[in-house]
Amino acid sequence: MPVNFDTDLLRTFVAIVDAGGFTQAAKQVHRTQSAVSMQVRRLEEQVGKPLFQRDGRGVQLAPDGEALLGYARRLLKLHDEAVAALTQPELAGSVRLGTPDDYVARFLPDILARYARCCPRVQVEVLCEPSVNLRRLLAEDRLDLALVTCLPGSESGEIVRREPTVWACSARHLAHEVEPLPLALFQPGCWCRDAALGALAQSGRPYRIAYTSASIAGVLAAVSAGLAVTAGARSALTPDLRVLMQEDGFPPLPITAIALLRGLRPTPATEQLAAHIREGFGADDPLPSVCSLSEEPA
């Protein structure tokens, strides 16, 4: 008998992978954790092979789960596009999107271009603010969608990306060898700033905050000039920077989780943009090229 994959099962499967576990996925698909587990068992019965490897450390994709993931994403994307094209009226109006400027240059151009082709009558207003401000604006109904960086262990909303948080310096300078270590960081209230300072304090390395900025451009300007070291999401780095590792004397940092939060009044236009954001921030996207200390600067 031919196998026909149920899109609900595939959607739950992808949600588990993107959310990093069954518990968070259950919240995203609005089901109980036991219902999510049952859906996975049904999908594994259809495939005839296990999709996850379960051990004491959590849940990891099995080889056949890895193989299915790419197909599942493409099937769901095509399914959602067909539903939108055939059942939704032409969308119009506006969507207010808030995001830290960390992600603007890296992700938004392609996302907004694809959304404009899909929904040409919808106007998108983009506001760049730190995550703590975006949460407040969303609660005040001044935003429809917000991308925020989450404190590890306190993730909320829909996780659209997880990636390493790294130390970085200029590929052409030696700021990482200066004592006390000069730092360029975001303003107080940024969890990454707190994580970086806490890690340095715990490791006993002396430092000084040489530059503070509310924007990623301000932080990276000081780092690119060779004046300081920074800590941030791997995707925010530019090609003229290089990553600093533990063997270079820098302590490990928590994983960065990027979440998509919805406002008080979701609309078809906001959900369409949310779908494009989900795809644009997909974990399979390649990260920008940067140097490591073992490489020669370009």
C-alpha positions as CSV (number, residue, x, y, z in Angstrom):
1,M,0.0,0.0,0.0
2,P,1.3,3.5,-0.8
3,V,2.3,5.7,2.1
4,N,0.6,9.1,2.3
5,F,2.2,11.4,4.9
6,D,-0.2,13.3,7.1
7,T,0.8,17.0,7.1
8,D,-0.3,17.4,10.7
9,L,2.2,14.7,11.6
10,L,4.9,16.3,9.6
11,R,4.2,19.7,11.1
12,T,4.6,18.2,14.6
13,F,7.8,16.4,13.6
14,V,9.3,19.7,12.3
15,A,8.1,21.6,15.4
16,I,10.0,19.1,17.7
17,V,13.2,19.6,15.7
18,D,12.9,23.4,15.7
19,A,11.8,23.7,19.3
20,G,14.5,21.4,20.6
21,G,12.1,18.9,22.3
22,F,8.6,17.5,22.7
23,T,7.6,19.9,25.5
24,Q,8.2,23.2,23.6
25,A,6.8,21.6,20.4
26,A,3.6,20.8,22.2
27,K,3.1,24.4,22.9
28,Q,3.7,25.4,19.3
29,V,1.3,23.0,17.8
30,H,-1.3,23.5,20.6
31,R,-1.4,19.9,21.7
32,T,-0.5,18.0,24.9
33,Q,2.9,16.4,25.2
34,S,1.3,12.9,25.1
35,A,-0.6,13.8,21.9
36,V,2.7,15.0,20.3
37,S,4.4,11.7,21.3
38,M,1.5,9.7,19.8
39,Q,1.8,11.7,16.5
40,V,5.5,10.8,16.4
41,R,4.7,7.2,16.9
42,R,2.2,7.3,14.1
43,L,4.7,9.0,11.7
44,E,7.3,6.4,12.6
45,E,4.8,3.6,11.9
46,Q,4.2,5.2,8.4
47,V,8.0,5.5,7.8
48,G,8.7,2.0,9.3
49,K,11.8,3.4,11.0
50,P,12.6,5.4,14.2
51,L,12.9,9.1,13.6
52,F,14.4,10.1,17.0
53,Q,17.1,8.7,19.2
54,R,16.0,8.9,22.8
55,D,18.6,8.9,25.6
56,G,19.3,10.5,28.9
57,R,20.5,13.7,27.3
58,G,17.3,14.4,25.5
59,V,16.0,13.7,22.0
60,Q,18.2,13.7,18.9
61,L,17.3,13.0,15.3
62,A,18.0,9.4,14.1
63,P,19.6,9.1,10.6
64,D,16.2,8.5,9.0
65,G,14.8,11.5,10.9
66,E,17.6,13.6,9.4
67,A,16.6,12.3,5.9
68,L,12.9,13.1,6.4
69,L,13.4,16.6,7.8
70,G,14.3,18.2,4.5
71,Y,11.4,16.6,2.7
72,A,9.0,17.5,5.5
73,R,10.0,21.2,5.3
74,R,9.5,21.3,1.5
75,L,6.2,19.4,1.7
76,L,4.8,21.7,4.4
77,K,6.0,24.8,2.5
78,L,4.3,23.7,-0.7
79,H,1.2,22.7,1.2
80,D,0.9,26.1,2.9
81,E,1.5,28.0,-0.3
82,A,-1.3,26.0,-2.0
83,V,-3.7,26.7,0.8
84,A,-2.8,30.4,0.8
85,A,-3.2,30.7,-2.9
86,L,-6.5,28.9,-3.2
87,T,-8.4,29.7,0.0
88,Q,-7.2,33.1,1.3
89,P,-8.4,36.4,-0.2
90,E,-5.8,38.9,-1.4
91,L,-4.2,40.3,1.7
92,A,-3.9,44.0,2.4
93,G,-3.2,46.3,5.3
94,S,-0.1,46.6,7.4
95,V,2.1,44.5,9.7
96,R,4.3,46.0,12.4
97,L,7.4,43.9,12.9
98,G,9.9,44.5,15.7
99,T,13.4,43.1,15.7
100,P,16.8,43.7,17.3
101,D,19.1,45.1,14.5
102,D,21.4,42.1,15.0
103,Y,19.3,40.2,12.4
104,V,18.3,42.9,10.0
105,A,21.2,42.7,7.5
106,R,21.6,39.0,7.7
107,F,18.0,37.8,7.4
108,L,15.4,40.5,6.7
109,P,16.2,41.5,3.1
110,D,15.3,38.1,1.7
111,I,12.4,37.6,4.0
112,L,10.8,41.0,3.1
113,A,11.5,40.5,-0.6
114,R,9.7,37.2,-0.7
115,Y,6.8,38.5,1.5
116,A,6.4,41.5,-0.9
117,R,6.1,39.1,-3.8
118,C,3.5,37.0,-2.0
119,C,1.5,39.9,-0.4
120,P,2.2,43.0,-2.5
121,R,-0.7,45.0,-0.9
122,V,0.6,44.6,2.7
123,Q,2.8,47.3,4.1
124,V,5.5,46.1,6.5
125,E,6.7,48.5,9.2
126,V,10.0,47.4,10.8
127,L,11.1,48.8,14.2
128,C,14.6,48.0,15.5
129,E,14.8,47.9,19.3
130,P,16.4,45.7,22.0
131,S,14.5,42.5,22.8
132,V,13.4,43.8,26.2
133,N,11.8,46.9,24.6
134,L,10.1,44.7,21.9
135,R,8.4,42.6,24.5
136,R,6.9,45.7,26.1
137,L,5.8,47.1,22.8
138,L,4.1,43.8,21.9
139,A,2.3,43.8,25.2
140,E,1.1,47.4,24.5
141,D,-0.3,46.3,21.1
142,R,2.2,48.5,19.3
143,L,3.6,45.6,17.4
144,D,2.1,42.6,15.5
145,L,5.2,40.4,15.5
146,A,8.5,40.6,17.3
147,L,11.7,38.7,17.0
148,V,13.5,38.5,20.3
149,T,16.6,36.9,21.7
150,C,15.8,34.6,24.6
151,L,17.6,34.0,27.8
152,P,18.6,30.3,27.8
153,G,16.1,28.3,29.9
154,S,13.4,30.9,29.6
155,E,12.5,30.6,25.9
156,S,8.9,31.6,24.9
157,G,7.0,31.9,21.7
158,E,8.0,30.1,18.6
159,I,11.8,29.3,18.4
160,V,12.8,30.0,14.8
161,R,16.6,29.6,15.2
162,R,19.2,28.3,17.7
163,E,22.8,29.1,17.1
164,P,26.1,29.4,18.9
165,T,26.9,32.5,21.0
166,V,30.6,33.3,20.3
167,W,33.4,35.6,21.2
168,A,34.9,37.6,18.2
169,C,37.6,40.1,17.4
170,S,39.0,41.7,14.3
171,A,40.8,39.3,12.0
172,R,43.6,41.9,11.6
173,H,44.2,43.0,15.1
174,L,45.1,41.6,18.5
175,A,42.6,43.1,20.9
176,H,42.0,39.6,22.4
177,E,45.5,39.7,23.8
178,V,45.2,43.0,25.6
179,E,44.9,43.0,29.5
180,P,42.5,43.9,30.8
181,L,40.4,42.6,28.0
182,P,38.6,45.5,26.2
183,L,35.0,44.7,25.4
184,A,32.4,46.2,23.0
185,L,28.9,45.2,24.1
186,F,25.2,46.1,23.9
187,Q,23.7,48.3,26.6
188,P,22.7,46.9,30.0
189,G,19.6,44.7,29.8
190,C,21.0,42.5,27.0
191,W,21.3,38.9,28.2
192,C,24.3,38.3,26.0
193,R,26.1,41.1,27.8
194,D,25.3,39.6,31.1
195,A,26.4,36.1,30.0
196,A,29.7,37.4,28.6
197,L,30.5,39.4,31.8
198,G,29.5,36.5,34.0
199,A,31.6,34.0,32.0
200,L,34.7,36.3,32.2
201,A,34.2,36.9,35.9
202,Q,33.9,33.2,36.6
203,S,37.0,32.4,34.6
204,G,38.9,35.1,36.5
205,R,39.9,37.1,33.4
206,P,40.1,40.8,33.9
207,Y,38.2,43.0,31.5
208,R,36.9,46.6,30.9
209,I,33.9,47.7,29.0
210,A,35.5,49.9,26.4
211,Y,32.5,50.5,24.1
212,T,28.7,50.3,24.6
213,S,26.1,50.7,21.9
214,A,22.4,50.1,21.4
215,S,23.0,48.9,17.8
216,I,25.0,46.0,16.3
217,A,26.6,48.5,13.9
218,G,28.1,50.4,16.8
219,V,29.4,47.3,18.5
220,L,30.9,45.8,15.4
221,A,32.5,49.1,14.4
222,A,34.7,49.1,17.5
223,V,35.5,45.4,17.0
224,S,36.4,45.7,13.3
225,A,38.7,48.6,14.2
226,G,40.6,46.3,16.5
227,L,39.6,48.2,19.6
228,A,37.7,45.5,21.4
229,V,36.3,42.0,21.6
230,T,32.6,41.3,21.6
231,A,30.2,38.4,22.3
232,G,27.1,37.7,20.2
233,A,25.1,35.4,18.0
234,R,27.3,33.7,15.3
235,S,25.1,35.0,12.5
236,A,25.6,38.6,13.4
237,L,29.4,38.4,12.7
238,T,30.8,40.0,9.5
239,P,33.6,38.4,7.3
240,D,36.3,40.7,8.7
241,L,35.9,39.1,12.2
242,R,37.2,35.9,13.6
243,V,35.9,33.6,16.3
244,L,37.8,33.2,19.6
245,M,37.8,29.7,21.0
246,Q,38.3,28.1,24.5
247,E,41.9,27.3,23.6
248,D,42.4,31.1,23.1
249,G,41.4,31.7,26.7
250,F,37.7,32.5,26.2
251,P,35.0,30.7,28.2
252,P,32.1,29.0,26.5
253,L,28.8,31.0,26.2
254,P,25.2,29.8,26.1
255,I,23.3,29.0,22.9
256,T,21.4,31.9,21.4
257,A,17.7,31.2,20.8
258,I,15.7,33.5,18.5
259,A,12.0,33.5,19.1
260,L,9.0,34.8,17.2
261,L,6.3,36.4,19.4
262,R,2.8,37.3,18.2
263,G,0.8,40.3,19.2
264,L,-2.6,40.6,20.6
265,R,-4.5,40.5,17.3
266,P,-3.0,38.1,14.8
267,T,-4.3,38.4,11.2
268,P,-3.8,36.4,8.0
269,A,-1.2,39.0,6.9
270,T,0.8,38.6,10.1
271,E,0.6,34.8,9.9
272,Q,1.9,34.9,6.3
273,L,4.8,37.1,7.4
274,A,5.4,34.7,10.3
275,A,5.7,31.8,7.9
276,H,8.2,33.7,5.8
277,I,10.2,34.5,8.9
278,R,10.2,30.9,10.0
279,E,11.6,29.8,6.7
280,G,14.1,32.7,6.5
281,F,15.5,31.9,9.9
282,G,15.6,28.1,9.3
283,A,18.3,26.3,11.1
284,D,19.6,24.8,7.8
285,D,20.6,28.2,6.5
286,P,24.4,28.5,6.2
287,L,26.1,31.0,8.5
288,P,28.2,33.8,7.2
289,S,31.9,33.1,6.7
290,V,34.3,34.3,9.4
291,C,37.9,33.6,10.2
292,S,39.2,31.4,13.0
293,L,42.5,32.1,14.7
294,S,44.1,29.3,12.8
295,E,43.3,30.9,9.5
296,E,45.1,33.7,7.7
297,P,43.1,36.9,7.5
298,A,41.9,37.7,4.0
